[in-house]
């Protein structure tokens, strides 16, 4: 009987079930407003379809106000830019609309035949796009499976697919956020990889056309993804002789190369034609002031290691794919060099983007599509360890992979639980470790998005109160008797009162101990939530030297507490290293220019120092 590689095939079937089942725990297609499938960036990618096929208003977008009033897909409309000629031009390229289109039409036909509004955004459209993107994911994994089976065993293939599907943020961008670009691009990259291998075994114009159309579609979705052409271009090149052989192969099939290039240009021209019609220019940069930093100030270190959105912080299992380049180099240099070249260029381009954290997302999402290529070195590492007689390495990798899958599951749950645990854009080291592996963190823990340190135990330390203000004897008319929790008066911060009175004291008057802390505490209360993080009311502590602030902490009240309740609000801050007695500490409240009101009482400043 023919070997059908049942282990990896069985895993693929299991993954199909898991993607749908996991996605049903937080069904984006049933959610409203900004938690729906067609919201935020996806709304922008998708907007071409209803604009053209339903409303016949691709340039005017006259239906947008009504859509926002009914569906609230984003905090504001930023998916298109108004032009001097009166037209709107979409911010996002049209590639994803092309990819969504089969499922858009399926949803539209269902809406027309049902009681749902056939407006492009009702439940049938939301479900069709969500489910369609899971179908794309399964195609991608199926194609990748065929690629991997050419080089490694069925077991190694299955383990590799399991690591990528369940141990990385690919899971999130299939089951929950599958309508973003990365899931579909993963599939496109896997298909290009498969066609590249097949073309080099037996060149023909159909395979060349397929590579060109897929690469053009990838670029139409995200223009920088055109670098995927580096893979077929360098495939099989590892030295001078193979470079000459590759040139001879290309020259012998130059007509096919022209077909490939024409296919890329054909799809790319769609975006150019759109820009010409609606902006008046053949080339149009729709991202306005967002651009790239190519040399100094490049963000590669942040992109890989930072707690804000570092690849290895949120997808540590992919370290194995980089280690896998070692056995890949030893086993097959013809695969090693094109994949390494693509990986290095891809990392450079992705983290050259000034918004290198890519907004509110789970981990380094723009790297997900490259997992289809990084699966090859990962598979070679898995194969090496399976064949190795070093039991300690096998056990070590198995434990590491299991822990990474567990961590990915917890993080994915944190990112979508209604408890609002996850911080999608402004994660910090302190908060990362505060919620690490936890399924029950508290809202108050979010203070560590602003605060770097925590003094958990004061045993053996001297705690000295250096300032207290109950705001009963205010001299600047900044207090009120509204919403107070124990009678008397409280400090009121609002649009008219942005800065409170300050407590200022030289450090030398507070302590003479080096390893000291300052603790600031108060009671806080607010009525209306301020969702703009930068406009939330803050309790600020600054260390000042010669009139200049050199260390500061500003904790946001609304981020960590609930409305209509008085809360204890406090944090600790380490004295800076090498502080001087003449340095000053300053404590005050600050409220941005917003209509939010916040109330504070019983402000206390304490200095905590080691006992003699």
Secondary structure as GFF3:
##gff-version 3
##sequence-region A 1 612
A	DSSP	alpha_helix	6	25	.	.	.	ID=ss1
A	DSSP	three_ten_helix	28	30	.	.	.	ID=ss2
A	DSSP	three_ten_helix	33	35	.	.	.	ID=ss3
A	DSSP	alpha_helix	40	53	.	.	.	ID=ss4
A	DSSP	alpha_helix	64	71	.	.	.	ID=ss5
A	DSSP	beta_strand	80	82	.	.	.	ID=ss6
A	DSSP	beta_strand	88	90	.	.	.	ID=ss7
A	DSSP	alpha_helix	95	112	.	.	.	ID=ss8
A	DSSP	alpha_helix	123	148	.	.	.	ID=ss9
A	DSSP	alpha_helix	154	167	.	.	.	ID=ss10
A	DSSP	alpha_helix	172	175	.	.	.	ID=ss11
A	DSSP	alpha_helix	181	201	.	.	.	ID=ss12
A	DSSP	alpha_helix	205	221	.	.	.	ID=ss13
A	DSSP	three_ten_helix	223	228	.	.	.	ID=ss14
A	DSSP	alpha_helix	229	234	.	.	.	ID=ss15
A	DSSP	alpha_helix	240	252	.	.	.	ID=ss16
A	DSSP	alpha_helix	254	279	.	.	.	ID=ss17
A	DSSP	alpha_helix	300	305	.	.	.	ID=ss18
A	DSSP	alpha_helix	311	314	.	.	.	ID=ss19
A	DSSP	three_ten_helix	316	318	.	.	.	ID=ss20
A	DSSP	alpha_helix	319	331	.	.	.	ID=ss21
A	DSSP	alpha_helix	333	350	.	.	.	ID=ss22
A	DSSP	three_ten_helix	365	370	.	.	.	ID=ss23
A	DSSP	alpha_helix	371	387	.	.	.	ID=ss24
A	DSSP	alpha_helix	391	416	.	.	.	ID=ss25
A	DSSP	alpha_helix	429	434	.	.	.	ID=ss26
A	DSSP	three_ten_helix	443	449	.	.	.	ID=ss27
A	DSSP	beta_strand	461	469	.	.	.	ID=ss28
A	DSSP	beta_strand	479	480	.	.	.	ID=ss29
A	DSSP	beta_strand	490	493	.	.	.	ID=ss30
A	DSSP	beta_strand	503	506	.	.	.	ID=ss31
A	DSSP	three_ten_helix	507	509	.	.	.	ID=ss32
A	DSSP	beta_strand	517	526	.	.	.	ID=ss33
A	DSSP	three_ten_helix	533	535	.	.	.	ID=ss34
A	DSSP	beta_strand	538	545	.	.	.	ID=ss35
A	DSSP	beta_strand	548	556	.	.	.	ID=ss36
A	DSSP	alpha_helix	557	560	.	.	.	ID=ss37
A	DSSP	beta_strand	567	574	.	.	.	ID=ss38
A	DSSP	beta_strand	584	590	.	.	.	ID=ss39
A	DSSP	beta_strand	598	610	.	.	.	ID=ss40
###
